[in-house]
Amino acid sequence: MSRLNLLEETRYEKVPVTVYHDQHEASRAVAHRIAALIKVKQAKGEKTVLGLATGATPVGVYAELARLHREEGLSFRDVITFNLDEYYPMQPTAPQSYVRFMDENLFNHIDIDKANVNIPDGTLPLDQIPAFCLEYERKIEALGGLDLQVLGIGRTGHIGFNEPGSAPNSGTRLVTLDDLTRRDASRDFGGKENVPTKAITMGIGTIFKAREIVLMAWNGKKASIVRKAVEGEISGEVPATYLQLSDNVEFVLDQDAAMDLTRYGTPWLVKDCLWDAALTRKAVLWLSEHVKKPILKLTEEDYNAHGMAQLGVNRGPVYNINIDVFNQLQHTITGWPGGKPNSDDTQRPERAEPAKKRVLIFSPHPDDDVISMGGTFIRLVDQGHDVHVAYQTSGNTAVWDDDVLRYMEFAIDFSRSIGHDGESLTSVYEQMRTFIGQKHPNQVDTPEIQNVKAFIRKSEAIAGARYAGLPDDHIHFQALPFYESGKTKKNPVTDKDIELTMELLQKVKPHQVFAAGDFEDPHGTHIVCFNIIVEALRRLRTQGEEWVKDCWLWMYRGAWHEFETHEIEMAVPLSPQEVERKRIAIFKHQSQKDRPVFPGDDEREFWVRAQERNRETARRYDQLGLADYEAMEAFVRYHY
């Protein structure tokens, strides 16, 4: 691409942006950039002064730096570090402390002199914080400033803990955390109520003085705030926009974090495009929603006024384009998610044959099946398909402690009612009650408590699947080992997780697999579970299992985020009665109702989220000029 074309394509971007295929590639690139800086400084006999960040974003960078030290001899003896921030108050030994984070992810794996490590002190008395902050600034200045500052970006647009309203010349100081920031951290603390309300943070003015600034962002959760930071107006409401004033900044993104930038989200506004079917469909649906007209009412003037003249010229007349896109969208709608028997399936999302399919629905947590595709689940059963459901994890970290005590009290009473003395149960109950009464935030439960929480989720899942019409022998509980840590932070996936999934797939030999394709869930469990399924299918195919060739994998999305309309390949409409049946299936998960343990940043109950999301999908189809349904569940086929 010529420099002129690149400038045209990125003309909305007010800072340099580099986009990598994925976060792993991007993390390696940033790590090697840091390593090169260290080597150049070392060759001059100088120390390297780094500003470091915490959180999930830089973990890959630190892992690669540790590898470079371990395998390629990169030395950190002449490196001095200053961390951006720390919660206040915070003990350095606490699991959530950034001292511990940095030790576990970087410092314990390299040869840095701990005397050269500087992290804000979360243990100071309140009246000593101003002096500490001034000294923090003085130390940075005495070393000649930061050579390179690594940043992430929060969903409020904060850098460090510089929340909305921070001044561009702010220095290191104590700040109050935004509510969204605390909600995002709630999983690490076992609930938002346990997240500190304050933090000590390096200021925007301090960050701005660094000779190089690298801001990193991964995944679609960050896409909207990245666009504001890169393309938006400079504003205290989005502190990261102040970086637009720097000549030394670069945003390093993966493809998902970059997807809302104009050159990726609506590329026809900045360049001539190769108008394949997918881009044409995306652009026409965007135009229809943008000008608030049904697809078939879009005109040549609409195309010309919104950057799509090239499409009209290359593939027009525009009315023919409209009809083609309308028909594509119409063909995604089906009341037969397992395929319609004895019918022409050339324009349908699923095959007509076999008329009765073996179907395996994977549910990462014990309620994702009914929350995400409960209407389709019930319809597949009603239409006579051989449906199985597999609950991939126990979900035992997402049950309130008082529910454990309530169920134990029931078990004791029931035991006594049938003639048992219940002494052993009572003893365990008393131990549980004592533990829960002294329990620290995010403390790992005892095995007995973990088991009761898993049994609660299991009984609810059985009730929901039975309501959908499944016999008990079609309900499978995998309890994949990666999840069973008892912690919100899970173990790495191993071959055992994949082998268990292969065994189930081989047992059912499904024609259809449904899996959670919503990778924005706050637990991070969905993408792990999805990757296990894909790897299991790939291994079975490699082993020569013939049935895998005819197995289609459909992705659904859960309570967190829906597919974009242009992505949808199968839309299953739900009648008012089916919406009600889905709601009842969700209600079977009583422990997740009213106030779930991990609600994310949406405080609505799961059934409300699901119902409103399904109705919104139907509304979007209606506004595009298609039939007006009560609700719709959406799916995208994944080619593995």
Disulfide bonds with the S-S distance in Angstrom:
none
